[in-house]
Structure formats: structure tokens, C-alpha cells
Amino acid sequence: MIERRNEPRTKLDLALRVWGIDGKGEQFLQEARARDISLSGALLSGLDLNLHSGDVIGILYAGKSARYRVVWVRYDGAGEKMQVAVHRVEADACPWLDLLVEASEAEAAPVATQAP
């Protein structure tokens, strides 16, 4: 499979809130999880909304918010909850930038070895 991502993903499991207007024109605010996060996107899970590709939603994490465009939507095996791939609207700052910096620094840190 060819990798189409322009940046690496960091595997974390974050609790966050998602808000916006669904396909029926109804406002929503819902708790969700994000994993495989990057500077410009994430994979959300645990949503039970009527979302479609191209919709714009808001994500609130650790007191920081940003708008994201829905790239694709996939239902779980029971057809009740959704996985949603999102891409950040460029004008907004990444709400989990601090976590990505920490993960990058931890990955780049040299491993300490003990002398025999």
C-alpha cells in the first residue's frame, strides 16, 4: 500500500470534544477519541453523528480548539459508531502541538547506556 501522508502520525489516544452542525442542520457537542494524530489531522472514533466528507467540525482538546474538515467516514462493525478522518483547516493552530513536540523529542533523545 502506498503511503500518501505528508507527515508522520503519532499513535496516542486522546479524549476530546467535537462540535458543529450535522447533516440534518442540528448543532452537536460530543465526546470522542483521537488517535494517529499529526500536525494537520487525526483519526477520530466513537462518534454517532450524521457527518459526511467535506463537513467542517470543531475539535476542543486541552482548552485549545481548531476547525477540521472531514476527509472520510467509516462505520464500525455494528454500524452505530463512526471513525472519521479529519484534516485541520490551515488558518487554525493545532490543538495538540505540544504533545507532538514532546513525542518527537522523546523519540530523538539518545538512549542512555550503562558502562560495564
N, C-alpha and C positions, 0 to 999 in steps of 0.2 A: 504494500500500500504506500502510495506517495504521500509524504508529509507536506501539507500546504500551509502550515502555520509559519508566520514570520518571526515568532518569538517563542522562547521556551515556556512551558506550562509548569507550575509548581503544584504538587499534589498536597492540598490542605483540605480540611473540612471546616468551613466557616458557617456559623449561624448568622443570618442577616434578614432584613425585611425587604420586600418587594412591593412597589405600589404603582398605580397607574389607572388606566381605563381599559377594560376588557373589550372583547369583540361585540358585546351587547350594549356598550356605552355606559356600563356600570363602573363606578370607582371601586378599587380594591386596595387592600393592605393585607399582606400575608407574610407569614414567616416561611423561610426556605433555607436551603443549604447550598453552598457553593463549593465546588471542588475543581481541580485542574484550572487554577486561576493564572492569569497573566496580566501584564500591564494593560492590555486592551480588551480582555474578555474573560469569560468563565463559563463553566457548565453548572447550571442551577438544577436542583432536584427538589421533589416534594411539593410541587405546585399543583393546584387543582383549579386552574383558571382557563378561560377561553382565549388563549393567545395564538397569534399567527406570525409567520415570518414577516418582518418589516415593522411590527409593532414596536413602539418605544415605551420602555418601562423605567422606573426609578429603582435604584438599589441603595439601601442605607446599611452601612457597616461601620461600627465603632464611631458613631457620631458624624461620619462623613457620607455624603451622598453623591451619586452620579447617575446620568441617564445612559441607558444601554438599548441598543436595537436588537430585537430578536432575530437570530440567524436561522435557526430551525427548532422545531418542536417534535418531541417523540414521547409517546405514551408508554407507561410501564406495562408489564405483562398483564395486569388486571384491567388496564385501560382507565384507571382512576387518577393517577398522579402523572405529572409530566416531567420530563427532562427538557431543559431549554438552554440552548447555546446562545450566548449574548456577546455583543461587541460594543465597547464603550464609545459613546459619542465623543469625538475628539476634543471638543471645547471643554469637557468636564475632566477634572482631575481624578485619577484612580483612587478609590477609597481604601484599597488595601496595599498601597505602595509601600508603606513601612514594613509590612510582612514580607513582601517580595525582596526588599533590600536586606532584611535580616536573613532570609533563606539563602540569598546569593552570597552574603558574607560568610555564613556558616559553611556553605559548600566550598568556598575558596580558601578557607582557613587551613593552614597546614596541620597535618595530624602529628601530635606530639608523640615522640617515641622515647622510651627509657633506655639508657645505656646499660649494657650487661654488667 
